[in-house]
Amino acid sequence: MNGMIFAAGLGTRLWPLTADRPKALVEARGKPLIQHVIERMKEAGVRRLVINVHHLAGQVEAFLRDRDYFGLDALLSDERERLLDTGGGLLKARDLFLPGLPVLAHNVDILSDVDLAALLREHAARQSRATLVVQPPVTDRVLRFDDRGALAGWENRATGERKIANARFHASMPFSFCGIQVLGPAYLREIRHRGAFSIIDEHLAQARRHDLRAFLHEGSCVDAGTPEAIARLNA
């Protein structure tokens, strides 16, 4: 099983905690964020792990090396020259994955109690192109899914901006994306965008022709990307 951790962001929202470290190494509940995610992914069966790096990348590299990469076949996808956003980061890392296997992708600043093994089982059972972990809406920016659980578009409910993937958008329901997903081999092969781009834009492009499915999670999915969130987690 492949895994990818999106850890290359500048950590702007976490300032000043990221003044001297990358956001991946900001601590919550006694561990760096990246360690929380790695341990969860390892439990779910990930063996080849790719981590993209940019801001203070050498610290992430040293952290992993000092812990023997947590016993995983771990590789770094180096974005020090150019930050590529989530979609561009996935595209750059694509050739590092074990071929023919899906990728469990996880934002480094998301802490959750999602059953990752169940997510992988459901993805395999549905033979989905991609499976996105979602929850009832918690922000104005939402993904919209039809009554079959297939992605139909994106919406900012505060501004009215919409990105419509297909005709099912108008009978769809809003959900918040949790930053955790499984991407199948066909999804990886057919990435349409190039350069730096959001993975959400790629999801919407592929949803025009294929079903990208929702995995509804009603438990905890915490965005640990601000100092206030870190303080709440540590309280």
N, C-alpha and C positions, 0 to 999 in steps of 0.2 A: 504494500500500500504506500502511495505517495502522500506526502504532506507538504504544505507550504504555509509559512508564517509571513504575513505582510508586516515588516518591521522597519521599513526604510523611511518612514515619514520624519519630518523635521521636529515633530513634537512641540509645535508652536502652541497648541492648546494647553500643554502641560507646563509651560514656562511659569515660574523659574526653576521647576524641578529638573528641566532638561538643559540647564545652563552648563552643566559639566558632565552630562551623560546622555546617551540616546534614550528615547522613551521606552525602548525594550528593557532597559535596566532600571527604570524607576520601580521602586518597591511598593508592593501592596500586600498586606497580611504576611509580612516577614519574608517575602520572596520577590525577586524581579518579575515583572509582568511576563517576560518571555519564558521564564521557568514554569510558571503556572500553565502556560499553553503547551509547552513541550511535554510536560508530564501527562497532561490530559490526552494529547495526541498519541503518545507512546502507549498509553493504556488502551487506546482505541485500535491499535494494531499498525500504526504508521512505522515504517522502517526506513524509507528514504525521505529525508526531510530537507527541504530547501528553504532558506531564509534570505530575504532580500535586505540589503543594508545600504545606508547612505550617510546620515549624520553620525559622526563619531563611530564609524563602522569598526575601527580597530578594537574598541572596547567590547563590542559584541563578539568579535572573533576571539579575543582573549578569554572572555567569559566562557564561551563554549569549549575552547581548547583546554582550559583549566579543569573542566568537568568531564573531559573525555567525550564531549558531544552527547552526554547522557546515554551513551551506549547505542546511539543511532548512527546510521549512514547519513551524515549531515553535510550539506554543501551550502556555501554562501553564493548568492547572486549579487554581484557587486554593482551598485548604482551610484558609486561615489562621484562619477563624472557627470551624471545626469539623473535626476529624480524622475521616475517614470509613472507615478501614480499606480493604483492597484492593477488596472488592466495592462498597462505597459510593463509593469513588474512581472506579471504572470507570463506575458509573451516572452520577455527576455529569459525567464527561468525555464521555459518550456522544454528545451533540449536537455535539461538536467534531470528530468523525471524518468523513472523507470517506464519504458514504453508499454503501451497497451493497458495501463492501469489508471483508474481515476485518481484525482487529487483532492484530498481534504484540505481546504484552504481556510485560514483563520487569521483575523486581525489580531495583532499582538496586544492591543489595548482593550480586548473584550474578555471579561471573566464571566463564565456562565456555568449552569448546571445542566446544560444540554447533554443528553445521552448520545454521545458521538457514535458509539457502536450501533445504536438503534438507527441513527441517521444514515450510516453507511449501509445497513441492512435494507432500509426502505429505498434508498437510491438504487441498490442492486436489484431489488424485487421489481421496481417500476421500470428498470432499464432506462432511466432518465438521462437526458443530455446533461442536465444540471439539477441540483436540488439545493434550495436556499432556505436556511433557517430563518423563520419569521415569527413575530409575536404580534398581539393586538397593538394598534398604533400608540406610540408614545411620543412621537414628534409630528410636525407638519409634513415632513418629507417622507413619503410612503411609496412602497411598491403596491401595485394592484394586481390581484389574481382573480381569475374567473371561477365559476362554480365547480370546475374540475381540479382546481388548485394549480392552474397553469398561468404563468406570468403574462399580463396583458399590457402593462405600462407602468409609468412613474408619474407621481404628482406631488407638487408643493401646494398643500391645501391652504397655506397662508396667502400665497400670491396668485394662485390659480394656474400656474405654469404646469403644462402637461407634456409628457413624451409618450405617445401612443404607439404600442408595438403591433397591435392587431385590433380587429373589429370587436373583440370581446371586452375591450376596455370599458365600454359604456354600461356593462352589466357586471362589473367587477367590484371587489371589496378591497379596502385598504389594509395594509399590514406594514409593520416596521421590520426592516432587514437587520438581523443580528450580527452581521459581519462574519458568519460561519457558513460554509457551503461546500458541496461536493461537485466537482467538475469532471465530466466523463471524457474519455479519449476523443470522441467526435467533437465535443466542444473545443478541446484544446487544438485539434487539427484545423478547425475552421474559424479561428479568431480572425475577424475582419479588420479591426482597427490596427493602426501602426503608430509608433511614437509614444508619447505620454498620453494616457487616457484612463478614464474611470472604468472599472470592471462593470459598473451598472450600465454604461452605454453599450458595452459588448453584450451584456445579457439582453438588453432590449433589441439589439440588432438580430441576435439569434432567435429571439422569441417571435420574430415575424414569421418564421418558417417552422420552428420546432417548439416542443413543450419543455419549458423550464419549470420545475415543480416546486411548490412550497412544502416545507416541513414545519408545521405549527408547533411552537414551543411556548407553553404557558407558565414556565418557571422563571428562574432568574437569568437575565442577560444584561450585564452591567457594562456600560461604556465607561472605562476607567481612564478616559483621555483628558481629564482636567484635574487640577490640584484639589478641587472640592470633592470630586469623586474618589480620589485616592484617600483623602481625609476621612470620608464616610466609611470606606472599606477598612481603614485602619482603626476606626473608633471601636 
